[in-house]
Amino acid sequence: MSSHDAIIHLSLHIGHAKSTCASGAAKAINGALNVVPLQNRVSPDTEDVFDDSFWGGLDVVVNALDNVNARLYVDSRCVYFGVGGSFRTCTRQTLDLPSHSSRMYEGWH
């Protein structure tokens, strides 16, 4: 377990959503951070929730999605709207900056 994983693997977090635990830990580090933890499914089927105004109003996306399709969908929305993102896959953390980073799906066949 890496040090950044450890902040959401405390016994007090058991039974709570990853997004809630991670946002609480981030706010404890930087109280000025505006974090909104969500647990909604993200996919083309939920574009009534995650619509253009939602994506257009973001500066950065941090997620802990549990499947490749959801990760690819969020990545595509971040690219379309020019939003930075942090995508976690296979216990690896990467920070993606608009117009500066390769995308998650580049090179996949």
N, C-alpha and C positions, 0 to 999 in steps of 0.2 A: 504494500500500500504506500503510495506516495504521500507527501505532506499535504498537498491540496486535496487529496481524497479524505484525509483524516478528519477534516473539519465537518464532514457530514456523516461520519461513522462513529458517533458517540452513542452511548446507551440511551441518552435522553431523546435521540432521534428515532429510535425503533418504533415502528408503527406510524410514522409520519411521512408525508410525501417528500421526495428528494428536493423538489423545487422549494418547498417551504423551509426545509432545513438549510439548504444552500443559501437562500435569500437572507435568512436570519443570520447566518454566519458572515455573509458579505456585509450586511448592515452593521454587524458588530465591529467589523474591521473599519468600515467607512460609513459613518452615520448619515452622511450627505448623499449617499447613493440612493437613487430611486429605482427600486427593484419591485416587480410585481410577479409573484410566483403563480404560475398557472398549472392546472392539471388536465386541461382539455385535450382531447385528441386533436392532432394537427394533420390535415390531409385536404385534398381537393373537396372532400365531402363536408368540411367544416369552414368553408370560405365565407359563410354567413357570419361566423364568429370572428375569424381571422381574415377580415376583408382588407381592401386597399387602404382604408384609413388606419387600420391597426398596423400594418406593415410600414406604411409611410410615416408613422409617428415614432418609429424606433430608431435609436442610435446604435444599439448593439443587441445581439441575441445570444444568450447562453442557454444551452439545453442539455438534457440528459435523456435523450430519446432512446428507446429500447429496440428499435428496428431500423433497418437500412432504408426502407421506403420512406419512413417519416423523416429521417436525416436528409435524404436526397430532396424531399419536398421542401423542407425548411431551407436547405442550401439554395435551391432554385429561387425561392421567394426572396432570400437575402440578396442574391445576385440581381434579380429583377429590380428590387427597390434600393439597391446600393447600401444595404445595411451590413455592418460588420457582424461577425458571428464567431462563437467558440463552439466547435463541434467535437464531441467526445466519441471516439470509436476505439474499440479493442484496447481499452485501458491506456489510450494515448490522448493527450490533450493538444489541440492546436488552436491558434488564434488566427482568424481570417479577417483581413482588412480589405474593404472594397478597393478594387483596382490595383491591389498589391499582392494578392495571394492567389495561388492556384485553387481551383474549386475541388471539392471532395470527389466528384464523379469524373474528373479529368483522368484519362488513361484507363477507365473501366471499359471493358468490352463485353 
